[in-house]
Amino acid sequence: MARNVQVEPLRTVHIEDQQVELVERKGLGHPDSIADGVSESVSRALSRLYLDEFGKILHHNTDETQVVGGASEPKFGGGRVTSPIYILLVGRATTEVNGEKLPYRDVAIEAARKYVGSVCAHVDVDRQVEFDCRIGQGSVDLRGVFDQKEVLANDTSFGVGFAPLSDTERLVLESERFLTLKLKKKLPALGEDVKVMGYRQGDKIRLTVAAALVDREIKDPKEYARVCEEIHDKLADLASKLTRREVAIDVNTADDPELGRFYLTVTGCSMEAGDDGSVGRGNRANGLITPCRPMSLEASAGKNPVNHVGKIYNILGNLVANQIVQETGGDVKEVHVRILSQIGKPVDQPQVASIQLLPADGVRLAAVKGKAEAIAQSAFDDIDSIPRRLLTDKLTVF
Protein backbone atom coordinates (compact mmCIF):
# COMPACT_ATOMS: atom_id res chain seq x y z
CA MET A 1 0.00 0.00 0.00
CA ALA A 2 1.42 3.35 -1.06
CA ARG A 3 1.72 6.00 1.63
CA ASN A 4 1.99 9.75 1.38
CA VAL A 5 5.79 10.00 1.21
CA GLN A 6 7.06 13.43 0.21
CA VAL A 7 10.71 13.88 -0.79
CA GLU A 8 12.12 17.38 -1.17
CA PRO A 9 15.47 19.19 -0.98
CA LEU A 10 16.90 19.95 2.44
CA ARG A 11 17.59 23.66 2.18
CA THR A 12 20.15 24.20 4.92
CA VAL A 13 23.85 24.43 5.46
CA HIS A 14 25.25 20.95 6.04
CA ILE A 15 25.72 20.35 9.78
CA GLU A 16 29.48 19.82 9.36
CA ASP A 17 29.78 23.20 7.62
CA GLN A 18 27.87 25.20 10.23
CA GLN A 19 30.09 27.38 12.41
CA VAL A 20 28.62 26.32 15.75
CA GLU A 21 27.22 22.97 16.84
CA LEU A 22 25.96 21.84 20.25
CA VAL A 23 25.39 18.23 21.26
CA GLU A 24 24.59 16.61 24.61
CA ARG A 25 24.24 13.11 26.00
CA LYS A 26 23.07 12.22 29.48
CA GLY A 27 24.69 8.99 30.60
CA LEU A 28 22.95 5.84 31.80
CA GLY A 29 23.21 6.83 35.46
CA HIS A 30 21.91 10.38 35.04
CA PRO A 31 18.57 10.78 36.89
CA ASP A 32 16.69 11.57 33.66
CA SER A 33 18.19 8.51 31.98
CA ILE A 34 17.33 6.37 35.00
CA ALA A 35 13.73 7.56 34.64
CA ASP A 36 13.80 6.67 30.93
CA GLY A 37 15.41 3.30 31.53
CA VAL A 38 13.03 2.34 34.32
CA SER A 39 10.02 3.36 32.23
CA GLU A 40 11.20 1.33 29.26
CA SER A 41 12.06 -1.72 31.39
CA VAL A 42 8.57 -1.65 32.94
CA SER A 43 6.96 -1.36 29.50
CA ARG A 44 8.95 -4.32 28.21
CA ALA A 45 8.16 -6.41 31.28
CA LEU A 46 4.43 -5.72 30.92
CA SER A 47 4.64 -6.47 27.20
CA ARG A 48 6.16 -9.88 27.96
CA LEU A 49 3.49 -10.53 30.61
CA TYR A 50 0.74 -9.77 28.11
CA LEU A 51 2.38 -11.83 25.35
CA ASP A 52 2.84 -14.82 27.64
CA GLU A 53 -0.72 -14.70 28.94
CA PHE A 54 -2.72 -13.50 25.95
CA GLY A 55 -0.48 -13.68 22.89
CA LYS A 56 -0.55 -9.94 22.25
CA ILE A 57 0.76 -6.75 23.80
CA LEU A 58 -2.13 -5.06 25.57
CA HIS A 59 -2.66 -1.38 26.20
CA HIS A 60 -0.16 0.31 28.50
CA ASN A 61 1.96 3.44 28.76
CA THR A 62 4.48 3.71 31.58
CA ASP A 63 6.23 6.87 30.45
CA GLU A 64 5.72 9.05 33.53
CA THR A 65 8.36 7.69 35.93
CA GLN A 66 9.72 10.17 38.44
CA VAL A 67 13.04 9.90 40.26
CA VAL A 68 13.19 11.88 43.50
CA GLY A 69 16.69 12.35 44.81
CA GLY A 70 17.66 11.16 48.28
CA ALA A 71 20.29 12.57 50.62
CA SER A 72 23.87 11.52 51.25
CA GLU A 73 27.10 12.41 53.01
CA PRO A 74 29.96 11.49 50.67
CA LYS A 75 33.58 11.68 51.83
CA PHE A 76 36.92 10.35 50.69
CA GLY A 77 37.26 6.71 51.69
CA GLY A 78 33.51 6.19 51.93
CA GLY A 79 30.41 8.06 53.04
CA ARG A 80 26.78 7.07 53.41
CA VAL A 81 23.33 7.56 51.95
CA THR A 82 21.17 9.13 54.67
CA SER A 83 17.82 9.16 52.86
CA PRO A 84 16.80 6.72 50.09
CA ILE A 85 16.19 7.56 46.47
CA TYR A 86 12.47 7.43 45.67
CA ILE A 87 11.31 6.11 42.29
CA LEU A 88 7.64 6.52 41.42
CA LEU A 89 6.19 4.39 38.62
CA VAL A 90 3.29 6.19 36.99
CA GLY A 91 1.23 5.45 33.91
CA ARG A 92 -1.60 3.30 32.64
CA ALA A 93 -1.83 -0.42 31.94
CA THR A 94 -4.29 -3.23 31.32
CA THR A 95 -4.75 -4.42 34.88
CA GLU A 96 -7.28 -7.19 34.36
CA VAL A 97 -8.69 -9.30 31.53
CA ASN A 98 -12.11 -10.99 31.64
CA GLY A 99 -12.31 -10.31 35.34
CA GLU A 100 -8.88 -11.80 36.04
CA LYS A 101 -6.58 -9.39 37.83
CA LEU A 102 -3.00 -9.31 36.59
CA PRO A 103 0.12 -9.00 38.77
CA TYR A 104 1.11 -5.81 36.98
CA ARG A 105 2.37 -3.99 40.08
CA ASP A 106 4.71 -6.80 41.09
CA VAL A 107 5.94 -7.14 37.51
CA ALA A 108 6.54 -3.39 37.21
CA ILE A 109 8.43 -3.02 40.50
CA GLU A 110 10.59 -6.07 39.84
CA ALA A 111 11.49 -4.75 36.38
CA ALA A 112 12.40 -1.36 37.85
CA ARG A 113 14.52 -2.94 40.58
CA LYS A 114 16.40 -5.13 38.11
CA TYR A 115 17.06 -2.20 35.81
CA VAL A 116 18.49 0.09 38.49
CA GLY A 117 20.57 -2.76 39.86
CA SER A 118 21.96 -3.59 36.42
CA VAL A 119 22.96 -0.01 35.61
CA CYS A 120 24.12 1.37 38.97
CA ALA A 121 26.89 -0.88 40.28
CA HIS A 122 27.36 0.99 43.57
CA VAL A 123 23.68 1.41 44.45
CA ASP A 124 22.24 -0.95 47.06
CA VAL A 125 18.77 -1.36 45.58
CA ASP A 126 17.39 -3.00 48.72
CA ARG A 127 18.48 -0.30 51.16
CA GLN A 128 19.08 2.86 49.13
CA VAL A 129 16.10 2.92 46.75
CA GLU A 130 12.37 3.00 47.50
CA PHE A 131 10.03 1.94 44.68
CA ASP A 132 6.37 2.94 44.54
CA CYS A 133 3.95 1.79 41.82
CA ARG A 134 0.93 3.99 41.10
CA ILE A 135 0.23 2.61 37.62
CA GLY A 136 -3.52 2.57 37.04
CA GLN A 137 -6.14 1.52 34.52
CA GLY A 138 -5.97 3.14 31.10
CA SER A 139 -8.72 5.36 29.71
CA VAL A 140 -11.64 3.70 27.93
CA ASP A 141 -11.11 5.76 24.78
CA LEU A 142 -7.47 4.78 24.34
CA ARG A 143 -8.17 1.13 25.08
CA GLY A 144 -10.94 1.21 22.48
CA VAL A 145 -8.52 2.52 19.88
CA PHE A 146 -5.96 -0.10 20.88
CA ASP A 147 -8.42 -3.03 20.68
CA GLN A 148 -9.31 -2.50 17.02
CA LYS A 149 -8.33 -5.22 14.53
CA GLU A 150 -6.09 -2.74 12.75
CA VAL A 151 -3.30 -1.10 14.75
CA LEU A 152 -4.54 2.47 15.05
CA ALA A 153 -2.53 5.48 16.14
CA ASN A 154 -3.24 6.52 19.72
CA ASP A 155 -2.53 10.18 19.05
CA THR A 156 -2.02 12.85 16.45
CA SER A 157 1.69 13.36 16.84
CA PHE A 158 4.96 13.34 14.95
CA GLY A 159 8.35 11.69 15.11
CA VAL A 160 11.62 12.81 13.60
CA GLY A 161 14.98 11.37 12.66
CA PHE A 162 18.16 12.38 10.90
CA ALA A 163 21.37 10.89 9.58
CA PRO A 164 24.27 10.60 9.50
CA LEU A 165 25.70 11.67 12.84
CA SER A 166 28.20 14.49 12.65
CA ASP A 167 31.73 14.21 14.06
CA THR A 168 30.64 16.03 17.20
CA GLU A 169 27.51 13.93 17.67
CA ARG A 170 29.38 10.68 17.23
CA LEU A 171 32.13 11.84 19.58
CA VAL A 172 29.66 12.79 22.32
CA LEU A 173 27.72 9.54 21.98
CA GLU A 174 30.77 7.29 21.93
CA SER A 175 32.48 9.18 24.77
CA GLU A 176 29.63 8.49 27.20
CA ARG A 177 29.35 4.88 26.07
CA PHE A 178 33.07 4.41 26.54
CA LEU A 179 33.03 5.85 30.05
CA THR A 180 29.99 4.01 31.40
CA LEU A 181 30.27 0.72 29.53
CA LYS A 182 34.03 0.20 29.24
CA LEU A 183 36.28 2.45 31.32
CA LYS A 184 34.31 2.00 34.56
CA LYS A 185 35.21 -1.73 34.47
CA LYS A 186 38.89 -0.77 34.77
CA LEU A 187 38.36 2.35 36.86
CA PRO A 188 36.09 1.50 39.84
CA ALA A 189 36.07 5.11 41.02
CA LEU A 190 34.09 6.14 37.93
CA GLY A 191 30.34 6.22 38.57
CA GLU A 192 27.56 5.75 36.04
CA ASP A 193 26.22 9.30 36.26
CA VAL A 194 28.09 10.90 33.37
CA LYS A 195 27.05 13.82 31.18
CA VAL A 196 28.93 14.84 28.05
CA MET A 197 28.37 18.22 26.38
CA GLY A 198 29.96 18.83 23.00
CA TYR A 199 30.56 22.29 21.54
CA ARG A 200 32.11 22.71 18.13
CA GLN A 201 33.19 26.04 16.70
CA GLY A 202 34.64 25.68 13.25
CA ASP A 203 37.08 22.77 13.43
CA LYS A 204 37.59 22.86 17.20
CA ILE A 205 35.54 20.66 19.52
CA ARG A 206 35.34 21.05 23.29
CA LEU A 207 33.89 18.31 25.46
CA THR A 208 32.74 19.18 28.97
CA VAL A 209 32.39 16.01 31.02
CA ALA A 210 30.63 15.76 34.35
CA ALA A 211 31.52 12.41 35.92
CA ALA A 212 30.29 11.38 39.36
CA LEU A 213 33.09 9.62 41.22
CA VAL A 214 32.63 7.00 43.96
CA ASP A 215 33.97 8.12 47.33
CA ARG A 216 35.00 4.75 48.76
CA GLU A 217 37.25 4.15 45.75
CA ILE A 218 39.21 7.38 46.32
CA LYS A 219 41.31 8.05 49.42
CA ASP A 220 42.12 11.76 49.01
CA PRO A 221 42.07 14.81 46.69
CA LYS A 222 45.32 13.77 44.99
CA GLU A 223 43.87 10.43 43.96
CA TYR A 224 40.69 12.21 42.87
CA ALA A 225 42.80 14.42 40.57
CA ARG A 226 44.54 11.36 39.13
CA VAL A 227 41.18 9.75 38.33
CA CYS A 228 40.00 12.89 36.53
CA GLU A 229 43.28 12.98 34.63
CA GLU A 230 42.85 9.37 33.55
CA ILE A 231 39.32 10.09 32.34
CA HIS A 232 40.70 13.02 30.35
CA ASP A 233 43.54 11.02 28.80
CA LYS A 234 41.39 8.03 27.86
CA LEU A 235 38.80 10.28 26.22
CA ALA A 236 41.52 12.16 24.34
CA ASP A 237 42.79 8.85 22.97
CA LEU A 238 39.26 7.89 21.92
CA ALA A 239 38.68 11.27 20.28
CA SER A 240 41.82 10.91 18.16
CA LYS A 241 40.27 7.78 16.65
CA LEU A 242 36.89 9.36 15.94
CA THR A 243 37.73 12.76 14.45
CA ARG A 244 40.55 14.68 12.82
CA ARG A 245 39.35 17.87 14.41
CA GLU A 246 41.13 19.39 17.39
CA VAL A 247 39.46 18.25 20.62
CA ALA A 248 39.78 19.83 24.07
CA ILE A 249 38.37 17.99 27.09
CA ASP A 250 37.39 19.39 30.49
CA VAL A 251 36.44 17.06 33.35
CA ASN A 252 34.40 18.13 36.41
CA THR A 253 34.86 21.84 35.93
CA ALA A 254 32.72 22.71 38.98
CA ASP A 255 35.38 21.30 41.32
CA ASP A 256 37.17 23.68 43.65
CA PRO A 257 39.81 21.83 45.72
CA GLU A 258 40.58 24.91 47.85
CA LEU A 259 36.97 24.98 49.01
CA GLY A 260 36.86 21.19 49.33
CA ARG A 261 34.36 20.91 46.48
CA PHE A 262 34.52 17.70 44.43
CA TYR A 263 32.02 15.71 42.36
CA LEU A 264 32.14 12.93 44.92
CA THR A 265 29.26 10.54 45.52
CA VAL A 266 28.55 7.44 47.59
CA THR A 267 26.81 5.57 44.77
CA GLY A 268 28.26 7.07 41.59
CA CYS A 269 24.88 8.69 40.90
CA SER A 270 23.78 12.23 41.67
CA MET A 271 20.24 11.06 42.39
CA GLU A 272 21.53 10.01 45.82
CA ALA A 273 21.54 13.63 46.91
CA GLY A 274 18.63 15.66 45.63
CA ASP A 275 19.13 15.46 41.86
CA ASP A 276 15.74 14.45 40.43
CA GLY A 277 14.84 12.86 37.11
CA SER A 278 11.87 12.68 34.75
CA VAL A 279 11.05 10.78 31.59
CA GLY A 280 11.59 12.76 28.39
CA ARG A 281 14.02 15.35 29.78
CA GLY A 282 17.04 13.48 28.49
CA ASN A 283 18.23 11.89 25.28
CA ARG A 284 16.01 11.56 22.24
CA ALA A 285 15.42 8.19 20.54
CA ASN A 286 18.84 8.30 18.86
CA GLY A 287 20.60 8.74 22.21
CA LEU A 288 21.44 12.42 21.86
CA ILE A 289 20.11 15.91 22.55
CA THR A 290 20.73 17.91 19.37
CA PRO A 291 19.43 21.50 19.29
CA CYS A 292 21.06 22.05 15.88
CA ARG A 293 18.98 19.25 14.34
CA PRO A 294 15.25 18.48 14.11
CA MET A 295 13.95 17.12 17.42
CA SER A 296 10.68 15.89 18.89
CA LEU A 297 9.69 16.64 22.47
CA GLU A 298 8.06 13.21 22.73
CA ALA A 299 9.57 10.80 25.23
CA SER A 300 9.98 7.43 23.55
CA ALA A 301 10.78 5.42 26.70
CA GLY A 302 7.88 3.63 28.36
CA LYS A 303 5.30 4.18 25.64
CA ASN A 304 3.69 1.03 24.31
CA PRO A 305 5.52 -0.26 21.24
CA VAL A 306 2.46 -1.21 19.22
CA ASN A 307 0.42 1.91 18.58
CA HIS A 308 2.03 4.83 20.42
CA VAL A 309 3.33 6.95 17.57
CA GLY A 310 5.32 9.11 19.96
CA LYS A 311 7.58 6.11 20.29
CA ILE A 312 7.22 4.28 16.98
CA TYR A 313 7.64 7.25 14.63
CA ASN A 314 10.75 8.56 16.39
CA ILE A 315 12.34 5.12 16.10
CA LEU A 316 11.18 4.76 12.51
CA GLY A 317 12.38 8.23 11.54
CA ASN A 318 15.94 7.41 12.58
CA LEU A 319 15.84 3.98 10.95
CA VAL A 320 14.67 5.44 7.64
CA ALA A 321 17.21 8.28 7.70
CA ASN A 322 20.12 5.94 8.41
CA GLN A 323 19.04 3.45 5.76
CA ILE A 324 18.82 6.18 3.15
CA VAL A 325 22.36 7.30 3.93
CA GLN A 326 23.66 3.73 3.81
CA GLU A 327 21.91 2.67 0.64
CA THR A 328 22.63 5.78 -1.41
CA GLY A 329 26.37 5.13 -1.08
CA GLY A 330 27.60 8.62 -0.28
CA ASP A 331 25.26 10.42 -2.68
CA VAL A 332 23.39 12.02 0.26
CA LYS A 333 25.16 14.23 2.81
CA GLU A 334 22.27 14.71 5.21
CA VAL A 335 18.72 13.40 5.68
CA HIS A 336 15.89 14.74 7.82
CA VAL A 337 12.73 12.64 8.32
CA ARG A 338 9.45 13.82 9.82
CA ILE A 339 6.44 11.50 10.20
CA LEU A 340 2.96 12.66 11.24
CA SER A 341 0.15 10.41 12.46
CA GLN A 342 -3.56 11.00 12.89
CA ILE A 343 -5.35 9.56 15.90
CA GLY A 344 -7.55 6.59 15.06
CA LYS A 345 -5.90 5.95 11.69
CA PRO A 346 -3.65 2.96 10.93
CA VAL A 347 -0.13 3.36 12.31
CA ASP A 348 1.35 2.19 9.00
CA GLN A 349 -0.50 4.94 7.10
CA PRO A 350 0.77 8.30 8.33
CA GLN A 351 -0.70 11.60 7.24
CA VAL A 352 2.71 12.29 5.75
CA ALA A 353 6.24 10.98 5.80
CA SER A 354 8.38 13.98 4.91
CA ILE A 355 11.93 13.26 3.75
CA GLN A 356 14.36 16.09 3.16
CA LEU A 357 17.59 15.28 1.36
CA LEU A 358 20.84 17.21 1.00
CA PRO A 359 22.54 15.53 -1.98
CA ALA A 360 26.32 15.32 -2.17
CA ASP A 361 28.10 17.78 -4.42
CA GLY A 362 27.35 17.02 -8.06
CA VAL A 363 24.39 14.73 -7.26
CA ARG A 364 20.90 15.72 -8.35
CA LEU A 365 17.90 15.16 -6.12
CA ALA A 366 16.20 13.10 -8.84
CA ALA A 367 19.02 10.55 -8.66
CA VAL A 368 18.26 9.65 -5.01
CA LYS A 369 14.61 10.56 -4.63
CA GLY A 370 13.22 7.22 -5.75
CA LYS A 371 15.49 5.24 -3.47
CA ALA A 372 14.53 7.37 -0.45
CA GLU A 373 10.83 6.96 -1.14
CA ALA A 374 11.15 3.19 -1.59
CA ILE A 375 13.03 2.87 1.71
CA ALA A 376 10.29 4.75 3.55
CA GLN A 377 7.52 2.66 1.98
CA SER A 378 9.36 -0.54 2.94
CA ALA A 379 9.87 0.67 6.51
CA PHE A 380 6.12 1.13 6.94
CA ASP A 381 5.51 -2.33 5.48
CA ASP A 382 7.72 -3.69 8.26
CA ILE A 383 6.50 -1.42 11.06
CA ASP A 384 5.03 -4.31 13.05
CA SER A 385 8.57 -5.67 13.63
CA ILE A 386 9.38 -2.78 15.99
CA PRO A 387 7.86 -4.34 19.14
CA ARG A 388 9.80 -7.57 18.61
CA ARG A 389 13.04 -5.70 17.96
CA LEU A 390 12.56 -3.66 21.12
CA LEU A 391 11.85 -6.71 23.26
CA THR A 392 14.99 -8.43 21.95
CA ASP A 393 17.16 -5.35 22.64
CA LYS A 394 17.85 -4.69 18.96
CA LEU A 395 16.56 -1.12 19.27
CA THR A 396 17.13 1.54 21.92
CA VAL A 397 14.98 4.53 22.80
CA PHE A 398 17.33 6.86 24.70
N, C-alpha and C positions, 0 to 999 in steps of 0.2 A: 504494500500500500504506500503510495507516494505521500509524503508530508510536505508541509509548506517550508521548504528550506531555501533561504535567501542568501546568496553569496555576492558580496560586494567588496570593493577595495577598502583597505584599512588606511585611512587618510591621517597618518600620524608620523612623527619622527620615530624611527626604530628605537626601541628601548636602549640598545647599546650605544646609540648616538646621542641620546639626551644628556645634557650636562650634569643633571643631578638625579640620583636614584636612591630611594629609601626602601629597605626591606627589613622585616622583623620575623623572628621565629621564637615562640615561647616553648621551652623544653618540656619534656614529658612530666617533670616534677613541678612545673609551675602550677599554682592553684587553678588557673583557668583551664590548663590542659588536664589537670586531674579531674575537674568537673566534666570536661568533654569525654575523657577516657572512661570515667565511671558511667556516664550516661550511655555511651555506646556499648559498654560491656553489659549493662542491664538490658538494653534493647536486644542484644544478641542472645542473651540467656533466655529472655522471654520468647524470642523467636524460636529457639530450639525447643522450649517447653511446648509451644503451640504445635510445632511440626511433629514432635514425638507423639503428642496426644491426639491431634486432629488432622495431621497431614497438610496443614497450611499455616502460614503466619497470620495470626489474627491481629485485630486493631490494637495498636499501642503507640504511644509517643512518650519517651522518657527523657526529653531534652530540656528539663528545667532544674537539673541538679545544682545545688548550692553548696559551696565549701566555706565554712565559717572558721576562721583561724583560731587556734588555741593560744596558749601562753607558754613561754619557756624561759629558762635562765641558762643560756649557753656560756661556756667558759673553756679555755684551753685545757685539754686533758679530759674533758667530759662534764657536761652540765645536765640539766633535767627539764623535762616537759612538765609544767605545773598545772596546765589545764588542757584537756584533750581537744583535738580537732573535731569539729562537728560536720558531718556530711549528710545533707538532707536530700533524699530521693523524691522528686516530684514529677508528676506527669499523669498520663491516663493509660489504662490497659484494659484488656478483656479479662475480667476477674472471675467470671463464671460462665459455663456453657451448659445449656439445658438443665439449669438448676444445680449443676455440680460446681462447687467453689474450687478455684484453682489456688495452688500455693504460691501465688505470684510475689507476695511480700518476702517469703523466705528465699525464693529464687533470686529476687532483686538484691537483697542484702548480701547474700552469699557471693553473687557476681561482683558487687562493689568491693567487698572485702578482698576477694582474690585479686582484683585488679590493682588496688592500692598496694597490696602486699607484693605483687609482682613487679611493680614499678619503683617503689620506694624501699630500697634495701635496708635503710636504717630506721624505718618507722615500725614500731611495735603496734600492729593493727589491733591486738586485743586490749592493750592498755592505753594507747595514745590516740585512738580514733573512736568516735561515737557515731554509729550509723542510725539513721531514722528514715523509715519508709512511709511516705504519705501519698503514694501513688493511688489514684482512685479510678472509678469507672469512667470510661470515655463518654462523650456526648452522643446522643441518639442520632443526630444528623450525620456526624462523621462516621459512625459505625454503619449507618445506612449506605453511605457512599462506598465504604470499604467492602460491604457484603455483596455488591453487585457482581454479576458473572464476569463482566469486563473489569479490568483494573482501572479505576477512575481516579483522577487527580483529586486530592483532598483540599486543594487550595488553588487560587489564582496567584501564581508566584513565578519567579524566574531564577535560573541558575546560570552561572558564568564559568568560563574556563579560558586559559590561554596557554600558548606554547611558542617556542621552547623557553626554558628558564634562561635568564641572563646569567652572566658571570657572577654578579653580585648575589642574585637569588640562589644560585646553586651553591655558592660559597657559604651563605648563611645557613641554608638547609643542612648541608653536609657537616658544617662545623658543629652544630648542635647534636646531630646524630653521632658524630665522632666522640664528643665529650660524654654523652649520657649512655651510649651503647658500647663504646670500646674503651676509652681512656679510663673510665671509672673502675674498670676491672683491674687495672694496673695501678690506679691511684685511689686508694680507699678514702682519702680525705675529700674527694670530689663528690658532692651531692648530686641529686637528680634535678634540682631546681636551677635550671640554666636558662638564661635569655640571651639571644644574640641579635644585636641591631647592626645592620649594615648600611653604610652611607658611602655612596660613590660620587665623587665630583671629577668629571673628566675621566682620566685613567688612574685615579687614586682611590682606593677603597679603604675605609676605616671600619673595623669591627669593634664594637663595644660589647664586652661580655660580662654579664653578671652571673657569677657562679657561687652558689651556696656551698660552703665548706663545712665538713663534719668535725665538731669540736674534739671529740674523743680520739680522733686520728691525728691531731696536731698538738704538740706540747707547748709551743710558745710563738710569739710574733715572728721570729726568724724562720721557723719552719713554715709558718703561714706564707711568708713572702716567697719561700722556695717553691711551695705548691703553686702559687700564682704564676711564678716564673716558668714552671714546667708547663702549665696550661698554655701560657703565651707561646712558648717555643714549639710545642706540639702542634698548635694551631697554625703557626707560621709555616711549619713544614708541610702541613696539609694544604694550606693556601697556595704554596709554590707549585703544587701538583694540579691545582684546579684553575688557576688563572695566571696570565702573564702580566697582569696589572700589578702595580705596586700596592702592597697591603700593609697597613698599620693595625696593630691589635692592642687594645686596652682592656685590662682585666680588673674588675671590682674597683672602679674609679671612685666610689663613694667612701672607700676606706680612708681613715685618718689615724695612723699609728700613734701620733702624739696625743690624740684624745682617747686612745684605746678603742677606736671604732674599726671593727672588722666584720666582713660578711660571714659570720660564724653562726652555725646552727647546731642543734642537737641531732636533728634527723636528716639534714641535707635538704630540707624543704622549708620554704618561708611560711607555709601555711601553719607551721607550729606556733607562730607568734603573731597572730593578728592579720596576716595577709590572706584575704578572702578570694574566692574564685567563683565564676559563673560560666555556664555553657554559652558559647557563641562570642565570648570576648577575646578569644585567642585566635589560633591559626584557622585559615580557611581550609577548604577540602583538599587543597594541594599542599598543605603543611606550612603555608607562609602567610604573612600579612603584607600586602603589596599595594600601598597607596598610589603607586605610579602605574598600576594596571587596573583593568576592570575587576570589581569585587562585588560579591553579594553579602548582605548583612545576615543572611540566613545561617543559622547554626546547623551543620549537617549531623553532628553527633547526637545519637539518641532517637532521632526520628525513625519511624518505621521504614524499612527498606523496600516496601512493596508499592505504596502509592503516595508517599510524602515527597512531593516534587522539590521541596526545599532541600532535601537530601539527594534524591536521584538525579536531578538536573545539574546540580553542581558537580557531582561525580562524572556524569555523562559529558558535561561541557569540557572538562579537562581531558577525558579519554579521547573525545573527538579531536580536540586541538592537537594533542600529542600525536595521534595517528596521522593526521594530515601532514604534520611536519615530517614524520618518519617516511611516509609513503610518497611524498613528492620529491624526495631525494635532494634536498638543498635548494629547490626552486622557490620555497616560501621562507621568508625571514621571520615572519611573526604572524600568529593567528589569534584572533579573539572570537570566542563563541558565546552567544547569549541565547537561552532557550526559555520560552514563556509558555506556561500552562494555562488552562482554564478550568476552574473547579467543576467537577462532575463530568468532565470529558476524559476520554481514554488517555492514560499516561503516555502511550506510545504515539499519540497524535497531538503534538503541541500546537498552540496557536501559531508560533513561528520558531524556527531554529535559524538564527541569524549568524552567519559566518563572515567574518571580515578578514581578508587576506592582504598581507604586505609581500608581494612577490619579490624575489631576489633581483638584483640588477640585471637588466636585459631579458627578464621573463615577463611575458604578458599574462594578465589575469585569465584570459580565455584558455591558456595552456594548463591551468591548474584548477579552474573552476569546477569542471566536471568531476574530477577526482574528489574534491572536497565535498561536493554534494552527495556523491555515492557513499562516501565514508559515513556521513551523517545519517543517510537513509538506512544503512546497514546497522549502525549503532542502535537506532530505534527498533529495528527488527529483533535485536538481541537484548533489549532492555530488561527482559525478565530474568536475565542471568545475573543481574546486579545483586539481588539478595544472596544467592549462593556464593558469589565471589566475596561478599562481605563476611559471611559466616565461615568461610574457609581462609580468612585473613589474606586474601589476594588483593583487597582494596583497603585503603585507609581513608579516614574522614577528617583528620586534623594533623 
